[in-house]
């Protein structure tokens, strides 16, 4: 969702064993750049459900959200102010299936491996590396930090 140059987005780190899922985007503003699955929150949409929906759309995986690494506020390459809500989760159903035109690849990697990527390989590298450091340090917050209209198990 964009309003007055402010973009609200969600993303999620999906864990499987000791690895996390990253996707390679092929969007005009992020050509061949790695990122966590995510995207814009739609108007009126619950933040947690938006995170689950975006993961499902980009990966084919249904997830259960577990924690948050925080809220990140930054200026994007297009000059918008971005407020990013980042969550952690695990697969609850489905198989990895990249069908979106804007996603061209995916990989399971060890969390610390992402710190070795060149900044040009990562979308919003400073933010991704902040998230990765929070993941490594296990700096997690309850998803209850997001006050919701609906209170139930969040998965998509």
Phi and psi restraints in degrees (value plus and minus 20) as a CYANA .aco file:
   2 UNK   PHI    -141.0  -101.0
   2 UNK   PSI     111.9   151.9
   3 UNK   PHI    -166.4  -126.4
   3 UNK   PSI     103.2   143.2
   4 UNK   PHI      32.7    72.7
   4 UNK   PSI      20.3    60.3
   5 UNK   PHI      58.2    98.2
   5 UNK   PSI     -13.3    26.7
   6 UNK   PHI    -126.4   -86.4
   6 UNK   PSI     107.2   147.2
   7 UNK   PHI    -134.2   -94.2
   7 UNK   PSI     106.8   146.8
   8 UNK   PHI    -121.2   -81.2
   8 UNK   PSI     102.5   142.5
   9 UNK   PHI    -154.5  -114.5
   9 UNK   PSI     141.5   181.5
  10 UNK   PHI    -147.7  -107.7
  10 UNK   PSI     133.8   173.8
  11 UNK   PHI    -171.4  -131.4
  11 UNK   PSI     146.2   186.2
  12 UNK   PHI    -165.5  -125.5
  12 UNK   PSI     120.6   160.6
  13 UNK   PHI    -113.9   -73.9
  13 UNK   PSI     100.1   140.1
  14 UNK   PHI    -121.9   -81.9
  14 UNK   PSI     103.5   143.5
  15 UNK   PHI    -115.3   -75.3
  15 UNK   PSI     120.2   160.2
  16 UNK   PHI    -163.6  -123.6
  16 UNK   PSI      93.2   133.2
  17 UNK   PHI      36.6    76.6
  17 UNK   PSI    -144.5  -104.5
  18 UNK   PHI    -120.7   -80.7
  18 UNK   PSI      -1.8    38.2
  19 UNK   PHI    -143.6  -103.6
  19 UNK   PSI     143.3   183.3
  20 UNK   PHI    -145.3  -105.3
  20 UNK   PSI     135.6   175.6
  21 UNK   PHI    -114.0   -74.0
  21 UNK   PSI     110.3   150.3
  22 UNK   PHI    -143.6  -103.6
  22 UNK   PSI     132.9   172.9
  23 UNK   PHI    -141.9  -101.9
  23 UNK   PSI     130.3   170.3
  24 UNK   PHI    -122.9   -82.9
  24 UNK   PSI     101.1   141.1
  25 UNK   PHI    -110.3   -70.3
  25 UNK   PSI     133.0   173.0
  26 UNK   PHI    -156.9  -116.9
  26 UNK   PSI      38.4    78.4
  27 UNK   PHI    -122.0   -82.0
  27 UNK   PSI     135.7   175.7
  28 UNK   PHI     -72.9   -32.9
  28 UNK   PSI     -52.4   -12.4
  29 UNK   PHI    -115.5   -75.5
  29 UNK   PSI     -19.8    20.2
  30 UNK   PHI    -170.6  -130.6
  30 UNK   PSI      49.2    89.2
  31 UNK   PHI    -100.8   -60.8
  31 UNK   PSI     104.6   144.6
  32 UNK   PHI      35.0    75.0
  32 UNK   PSI      20.5    60.5
  33 UNK   PHI    -136.3   -96.3
  33 UNK   PSI     120.5   160.5
  34 UNK   PHI    -103.8   -63.8
  34 UNK   PSI     127.1   167.1
  35 UNK   PHI    -177.8  -137.8
  35 UNK   PSI     150.5   190.5
  36 UNK   PHI    -105.2   -65.2
  36 UNK   PSI     129.7   169.7
  37 UNK   PHI     -77.3   -37.3
  37 UNK   PSI     118.3   158.3
  38 UNK   PHI     150.5   190.5
  38 UNK   PSI    -196.2  -156.2
  39 UNK   PHI     152.6   192.6
  39 UNK   PSI    -187.2  -147.2
  40 UNK   PHI     -94.6   -54.6
  40 UNK   PSI     126.0   166.0
  41 UNK   PHI    -101.0   -61.0
  41 UNK   PSI     110.8   150.8
  42 UNK   PHI    -100.9   -60.9
  42 UNK   PSI     132.7   172.7
  43 UNK   PHI     -73.7   -33.7
  43 UNK   PSI     108.4   148.4
  44 UNK   PHI      59.4    99.4
  44 UNK   PSI     -20.4    19.6
  45 UNK   PHI    -103.5   -63.5
  45 UNK   PSI     121.3   161.3
  46 UNK   PHI     -85.3   -45.3
  46 UNK   PSI     116.3   156.3
  47 UNK   PHI     -80.8   -40.8
  47 UNK   PSI     -64.8   -24.8
  48 UNK   PHI     -87.7   -47.7
  48 UNK   PSI     -60.2   -20.2
  49 UNK   PHI     -86.9   -46.9
  49 UNK   PSI     -54.1   -14.1
  50 UNK   PHI     -81.5   -41.5
  50 UNK   PSI     -61.9   -21.9
  51 UNK   PHI     -83.0   -43.0
  51 UNK   PSI     -65.2   -25.2
  52 UNK   PHI     -83.4   -43.4
  52 UNK   PSI     -62.5   -22.5
  53 UNK   PHI     -82.7   -42.7
  53 UNK   PSI     -66.5   -26.5
  54 UNK   PHI     -82.9   -42.9
  54 UNK   PSI     -62.1   -22.1
  55 UNK   PHI     -80.6   -40.6
  55 UNK   PSI     -65.7   -25.7
  56 UNK   PHI     -81.5   -41.5
  56 UNK   PSI     -65.0   -25.0
  57 UNK   PHI     -83.7   -43.7
  57 UNK   PSI     -59.1   -19.1
  58 UNK   PHI    -107.7   -67.7
  58 UNK   PSI     -41.4    -1.4
  59 UNK   PHI    -146.9  -106.9
  59 UNK   PSI     -36.9     3.1
  60 UNK   PHI      61.5   101.5
  60 UNK   PSI     -19.9    20.1
  61 UNK   PHI    -116.2   -76.2
  61 UNK   PSI     117.2   157.2
  62 UNK   PHI    -109.8   -69.8
  62 UNK   PSI     118.8   158.8
  63 UNK   PHI    -150.3  -110.3
  63 UNK   PSI     133.9   173.9
  64 UNK   PHI    -127.0   -87.0
  64 UNK   PSI     103.5   143.5
  65 UNK   PHI     -98.7   -58.7
  65 UNK   PSI     119.5   159.5
  66 UNK   PHI    -132.6   -92.6
  66 UNK   PSI     -67.2   -27.2
  67 UNK   PHI    -167.5  -127.5
  67 UNK   PSI    -199.8  -159.8
  68 UNK   PHI    -146.5  -106.5
  68 UNK   PSI     124.8   164.8
  69 UNK   PHI    -113.2   -73.2
  69 UNK   PSI     -27.7    12.3
  70 UNK   PHI     113.7   153.7
  70 UNK   PSI    -193.0  -153.0
  71 UNK   PHI    -137.4   -97.4
  71 UNK   PSI     109.4   149.4
  72 UNK   PHI    -136.9   -96.9
  72 UNK   PSI     113.4   153.4
  73 UNK   PHI    -141.7  -101.7
  73 UNK   PSI      99.0   139.0
  74 UNK   PHI    -173.5  -133.5
  74 UNK   PSI     147.9   187.9
  75 UNK   PHI    -118.1   -78.1
  75 UNK   PSI     106.8   146.8
  76 UNK   PHI     -99.1   -59.1
  76 UNK   PSI     152.7   192.7
  77 UNK   PHI     -84.7   -44.7
  77 UNK   PSI     -37.9     2.1
  78 UNK   PHI    -114.5   -74.5
  78 UNK   PSI     -17.8    22.2
  79 UNK   PHI      67.5   107.5
  79 UNK   PSI     -13.2    26.8
  80 UNK   PHI    -105.8   -65.8
  80 UNK   PSI     129.6   169.6
  81 UNK   PHI    -102.7   -62.7
  81 UNK   PSI     104.9   144.9
  82 UNK   PHI    -130.5   -90.5
  82 UNK   PSI     112.0   152.0
  83 UNK   PHI    -134.4   -94.4
  83 UNK   PSI      92.1   132.1
  84 UNK   PHI    -129.2   -89.2
  84 UNK   PSI     104.8   144.8
  85 UNK   PHI    -120.0   -80.0
  85 UNK   PSI      95.7   135.7
  86 UNK   PHI    -131.4   -91.4
  86 UNK   PSI     115.1   155.1
  87 UNK   PHI    -145.3  -105.3
  87 UNK   PSI     144.4   184.4
  88 UNK   PHI    -132.7   -92.7
  88 UNK   PSI     133.1   173.1
  89 UNK   PHI    -180.4  -140.4
  89 UNK   PSI     153.4   193.4
  90 UNK   PHI    -152.5  -112.5
  90 UNK   PSI     136.5   176.5
  91 UNK   PHI     -88.5   -48.5
  91 UNK   PSI     110.7   150.7
  92 UNK   PHI    -128.9   -88.9
  92 UNK   PSI     -41.7    -1.7
  93 UNK   PHI    -188.7  -148.7
  93 UNK   PSI     143.8   183.8
  94 UNK   PHI      72.6   112.6
  94 UNK   PSI     153.1   193.1
  95 UNK   PHI    -147.7  -107.7
  95 UNK   PSI     131.8   171.8
  96 UNK   PHI     -81.3   -41.3
  96 UNK   PSI     104.5   144.5
  97 UNK   PHI    -169.6  -129.6
  97 UNK   PSI      84.6   124.6
  98 UNK   PHI    -112.3   -72.3
  98 UNK   PSI      87.7   127.7
  99 UNK   PHI    -137.4   -97.4
  99 UNK   PSI     -39.1     0.9
 100 UNK   PHI     -86.9   -46.9
 100 UNK   PSI     121.3   161.3
 101 UNK   PHI     -82.1   -42.1
 101 UNK   PSI     -50.8   -10.8
 102 UNK   PHI    -103.1   -63.1
 102 UNK   PSI     -25.2    14.8
 103 UNK   PHI    -135.4   -95.4
 103 UNK   PSI     101.8   141.8
 104 UNK   PHI    -131.6   -91.6
 104 UNK   PSI     -29.0    11.0
 105 UNK   PHI    -184.3  -144.3
 105 UNK   PSI     144.7   184.7
 106 UNK   PHI    -168.8  -128.8
 106 UNK   PSI     135.3   175.3
 107 UNK   PHI    -169.5  -129.5
 107 UNK   PSI     126.5   166.5
 108 UNK   PHI    -117.1   -77.1
 108 UNK   PSI     104.4   144.4
 109 UNK   PHI    -154.8  -114.8
 109 UNK   PSI     137.8   177.8
 110 UNK   PHI     -90.2   -50.2
 110 UNK   PSI     123.4   163.4
 111 UNK   PHI     -73.3   -33.3
 111 UNK   PSI     -68.1   -28.1
 112 UNK   PHI     -84.4   -44.4
 112 UNK   PSI     -43.4    -3.4
 113 UNK   PHI     -80.9   -40.9
 113 UNK   PSI     -51.3   -11.3
 114 UNK   PHI     -83.0   -43.0
 114 UNK   PSI     -50.8   -10.8
 115 UNK   PHI     -85.3   -45.3
 115 UNK   PSI     -40.9    -0.9
 116 UNK   PHI    -106.7   -66.7
 116 UNK   PSI     -28.5    11.5
 117 UNK   PHI     -86.4   -46.4
 117 UNK   PSI     124.7   164.7
 118 UNK   PHI     -86.1   -46.1
 118 UNK   PSI     123.0   163.0
 119 UNK   PHI     -75.6   -35.6
 119 UNK   PSI     -52.6   -12.6
 120 UNK   PHI     -87.9   -47.9
 120 UNK   PSI     -40.1    -0.1
 121 UNK   PHI    -102.9   -62.9
 121 UNK   PSI     -32.2     7.8
 122 UNK   PHI    -133.1   -93.1
 122 UNK   PSI     118.6   158.6
 123 UNK   PHI     -97.3   -57.3
 123 UNK   PSI     105.5   145.5
 124 UNK   PHI      31.9    71.9
 124 UNK   PSI      41.5    81.5
 125 UNK   PHI     -73.5   -33.5
 125 UNK   PSI     -62.4   -22.4
 126 UNK   PHI     -80.9   -40.9
 126 UNK   PSI     -60.4   -20.4
 127 UNK   PHI     -89.8   -49.8
 127 UNK   PSI     -65.0   -25.0
 128 UNK   PHI     -80.0   -40.0
 128 UNK   PSI     -61.4   -21.4
 129 UNK   PHI     -89.3   -49.3
 129 UNK   PSI     -52.0   -12.0
 130 UNK   PHI     -83.3   -43.3
 130 UNK   PSI     -64.6   -24.6
 131 UNK   PHI     -80.8   -40.8
 131 UNK   PSI     -66.7   -26.7
 132 UNK   PHI     -80.0   -40.0
 132 UNK   PSI     -63.5   -23.5
 133 UNK   PHI     -82.3   -42.3
 133 UNK   PSI     -58.4   -18.4
 134 UNK   PHI     -85.2   -45.2
 134 UNK   PSI     -57.2   -17.2
 135 UNK   PHI     -85.0   -45.0
 135 UNK   PSI     -66.5   -26.5
 136 UNK   PHI     -81.6   -41.6
 136 UNK   PSI     -63.0   -23.0
 137 UNK   PHI     -99.6   -59.6
 137 UNK   PSI     -22.3    17.7
 138 UNK   PHI      35.1    75.1
 138 UNK   PSI      20.6    60.6
 139 UNK   PHI    -105.7   -65.7
 139 UNK   PSI      61.0   101.0
 140 UNK   PHI    -129.7   -89.7
 140 UNK   PSI     133.1   173.1
 141 UNK   PHI    -145.1  -105.1
 141 UNK   PSI     130.8   170.8
 142 UNK   PHI     -83.2   -43.2
 142 UNK   PSI     123.5   163.5
 143 UNK   PHI     -87.8   -47.8
 143 UNK   PSI     -31.0     9.0
 144 UNK   PHI     -88.3   -48.3
 144 UNK   PSI     -25.9    14.1
 145 UNK   PHI     -81.6   -41.6
 145 UNK   PSI     -45.5    -5.5
 146 UNK   PHI    -112.3   -72.3
 146 UNK   PSI      93.5   133.5
 147 UNK   PHI     -99.8   -59.8
 147 UNK   PSI     105.9   145.9
 148 UNK   PHI    -138.6   -98.6
 148 UNK   PSI     138.2   178.2
 149 UNK   PHI     -96.4   -56.4
 149 UNK   PSI     -53.3   -13.3
 150 UNK   PHI    -131.1   -91.1
 150 UNK   PSI     115.6   155.6
 151 UNK   PHI    -139.2   -99.2
 151 UNK   PSI      77.9   117.9
 152 UNK   PHI    -177.3  -137.3
 152 UNK   PSI    -192.4  -152.4
 153 UNK   PHI     -90.5   -50.5
 153 UNK   PSI     107.5   147.5
 154 UNK   PHI    -118.2   -78.2
 154 UNK   PSI      87.5   127.5
 155 UNK   PHI    -171.1  -131.1
 155 UNK   PSI     141.4   181.4
